[in-house]
Amino acid sequence: MVKTVSSDGIWIDYTAERVGVRVRRDACRPIILERGRWNEYGVPYALPVKEGELAASKTGFSTLGSNLAKVEESAAGDTRQAELRNLLTGRIPFDNVTAAA
């Protein structure tokens, strides 16, 4: 897992391989690496996200859930593994995460 905070602190990217999640203060979106750039795709999800919306789906129905699962898998054993899920569900505030970066 790679965590990147934008220079202006407006968003945080959590990435693994070619997918990830971009989190802003009030919303998040799945992202994908295309031609060397991280691009948002799919619908935005208002924060906090309900835990049920974060379930990964093999059908691709929930790209947010699938991307979250990939990021969490890549962070196995890392103390920051739960950070993204906790941020998405509102267990930790956005400002706490950007301040700690």
C-alpha positions as CSV (number, residue, x, y, z in Angstrom):
1,M,0.0,0.0,0.0
2,V,1.2,3.5,-0.9
3,K,-0.4,6.5,0.8
4,T,0.0,9.9,-0.9
5,V,-1.3,13.2,0.5
6,S,-1.7,16.0,-2.1
7,S,0.6,19.0,-1.6
8,D,-2.4,21.1,-0.7
9,G,-3.9,18.5,1.6
10,I,-7.2,18.3,-0.4
11,W,-7.0,14.5,-1.0
12,I,-5.3,11.3,0.1
13,D,-4.6,8.5,-2.3
14,Y,-4.3,4.9,-1.0
15,T,-3.0,2.7,-3.9
16,A,-1.9,-0.9,-4.6
17,E,-0.6,-2.0,-7.9
18,R,-2.8,-0.3,-10.5
19,V,-5.9,0.6,-8.4
20,G,-6.7,2.6,-5.3
21,V,-9.1,5.0,-3.5
22,R,-8.9,8.8,-3.5
23,V,-10.4,10.3,-0.3
24,R,-11.4,13.9,0.1
25,R,-12.9,15.6,3.2
26,D,-16.5,14.7,2.3
27,A,-16.3,12.0,-0.5
28,C,-14.2,9.3,-2.0
29,R,-13.8,7.7,-5.5
30,P,-12.0,4.6,-6.9
31,I,-8.9,5.5,-8.9
32,I,-6.9,3.6,-11.5
33,L,-3.4,4.0,-12.9
34,E,-3.5,4.9,-16.6
35,R,-0.6,6.1,-18.6
36,G,1.4,7.0,-15.5
37,R,-1.4,9.0,-13.9
38,W,-3.9,8.2,-11.2
39,N,-7.4,8.9,-12.5
40,E,-10.7,8.9,-10.7
41,Y,-13.5,6.8,-12.1
42,G,-17.0,5.6,-11.1
43,V,-19.4,7.4,-8.9
44,P,-18.3,9.5,-5.9
45,Y,-19.3,8.1,-2.5
46,A,-20.3,10.5,0.3
47,L,-18.4,10.0,3.5
48,P,-19.0,8.3,5.8
49,V,-19.6,5.2,3.7
50,K,-21.7,2.4,5.2
51,E,-19.8,-0.8,5.9
52,G,-22.1,-2.7,3.6
53,E,-21.0,-0.6,0.6
54,L,-17.4,-1.6,1.2
55,A,-17.9,-5.3,0.5
56,A,-15.8,-6.4,-2.4
57,S,-17.6,-7.9,-5.4
58,K,-16.2,-10.3,-7.9
59,T,-18.7,-9.0,-10.4
60,G,-17.2,-5.5,-10.4
61,F,-20.5,-4.1,-9.0
62,S,-18.7,-2.3,-6.2
63,T,-15.5,-0.9,-7.5
64,L,-15.0,1.0,-4.3
65,G,-15.2,-2.3,-2.3
66,S,-12.9,-4.1,-4.8
67,N,-10.3,-1.3,-4.7
68,L,-10.4,-1.2,-0.9
69,A,-9.9,-5.0,-0.7
70,K,-6.8,-4.7,-3.0
71,V,-5.3,-1.9,-0.9
72,E,-6.0,-3.8,2.3
73,E,-4.5,-7.0,0.9
74,S,-1.3,-5.2,-0.1
75,A,-1.0,-3.7,3.4
76,A,-1.3,-7.1,5.3
77,G,0.8,-6.9,8.4
78,D,1.2,-3.1,8.1
79,T,0.0,-1.2,11.1
80,R,-1.8,1.2,8.7
81,Q,-3.8,-1.6,7.1
82,A,-7.1,-0.5,8.7
83,E,-6.6,3.3,8.2
84,L,-8.4,3.5,4.9
85,R,-11.4,1.6,6.0
86,N,-11.6,3.6,9.2
87,L,-11.3,6.9,7.3
88,L,-14.1,5.8,4.8
89,T,-16.5,4.8,7.6
90,G,-15.8,7.9,9.7
91,R,-14.1,6.2,12.5
92,I,-11.2,8.6,12.1
93,P,-11.4,12.2,10.8
94,F,-9.9,13.3,7.5
95,D,-7.9,16.0,9.3
96,N,-6.3,13.5,11.6
97,V,-4.9,11.5,8.7
98,T,-3.6,14.5,6.7
99,A,-2.0,16.0,9.9
100,A,-0.1,12.7,10.6
101,A,1.3,12.4,7.0
